[in-house]
Amino acid sequence: MEVFVSAVGQHDNIGDTVLRRAYLDVVRPLGRLHVFVGDKPDGYVAGLRLQPGDVVHRAPASWRRCVRDGLLAGSFYGFDSGETEVRRPYARRYARLAPLLAVNHARGGAAVQVGTGVRASHRWRVPIAAVLRLCDVVSWRDAYSRDLMGVGGVAPDWAFALGPDAGTLLAGTDRPLLAVSVRQGTGTVRRDPPDAAWAGRVRALADGLGLTPVVVTQVGRDAPLGDRIARDLGAEHVGWDGDDHAAQEDRLREVYRSCSHVLSDRLHVAVVAATEGAVPVGLTTAGAPGDAPDKVERTLVAAGITGTCLPGDLTDVDGAVGMLAAASRDTVVGAVLDSRARLDALGDRIHAAAGHVRVPPVPAGAAP
């Protein structure tokens, strides 16, 4: 069976390659894997850790022809994972695929959309949900997205599948660090950057927990803000060192293995840190009435990690120290291992839909 999966994320976002790599590792055994990466740079593709037999596609027109021919013949099609929007341009893409998905199913093929989170509600979710009912497996990374779309189930974010094995996670190790990573407002998403007073509250939080702060950059555009926060904290900054996602991921994972807690408003900073055994502390923002729930918190909750998120302004340092001092690393590790079991079960469903008996391999992209 030919296997077609889009894997297009943000070019400077390590989380976008981590979650897609875990997804690709699951579907690769189904047949020859075709991966669409579009115009993403080589450093982004390196983070996917593709295998010699994988076929990489960059040209959109050529990709669309390959997908069309594959679906008409009966193949496996996987919608992209990660965050998505349910707006008109996306609805058009789904509508164009609908007749091909129907033919594909009739000819013994399969289609899935798994590991997706919806950014916010929009009326175009209705036709998108109608197309998704043609898929064999639909799964969302949080309950808000599932409830909004009205189709499919919920499973943890794919990034929970990677990282050290259970024995390594459960082992007691020295964790003297508190990692800090904050989103830089860019483009149409404007954010007031944290000031020196905020950094002072982070320092007080670290002191209250008996930890040494370190600033990390997991998304390249956050690096200038990371430099400033590191100066305000008087802390080391593990910055953005080149564009090689695989190398940057390895550097960050090494830091997270020495962290007791990781403080961030970036979802996949929290997730990757949790898979290395750190307590993920989501910095949340309260939206206007009717806005989608905070992405970090709702995705962690779907993975069974609760009670570790804080308001992003950190105004109640004493309360934060008390809450985080009580947060159990063993509970977080248990949730990570349970998430992996749930993702294994999702993988079994995907393979069954494709008529394939799954023997889970050691993931090619797993970190050592």
Buried (B, 14 or more C-beta within 10 A) or exposed (E): BBBBBBBBBBBBBBBBBBBBBBBBBBBBBBBEBBBBBBEBEEBBBBBBBBEEEBBEBEEEEEBBEBBBEBBBBBBBBBBBBBBBBBBEEBBEEBEEBBEBBBBBBEEEBBBBBBBBBBEBBBEBBEBBBBBBEBBBBBBBBBBBBBEBBEBBEBBBBBBBBBBBEEEEBBEEEEBEBBBBBBBBBEEEEEBEEBEEEBBBBBBBBBBBBEBBBBBBBBBBBBBBBBBBBBEBBEBBBBBBEEBBBBBBBEBBBEBBBBBBBBBBBBBBBBBBBBBBBBBBBBBBBEEEEEEBBBBBBBBBBBBBBEEBBBEBBBEEBEEBBEBBEEBEBEBBBBBBBBBBEBBEEBBBBBBBBBEBEBEEEEBBBBBE
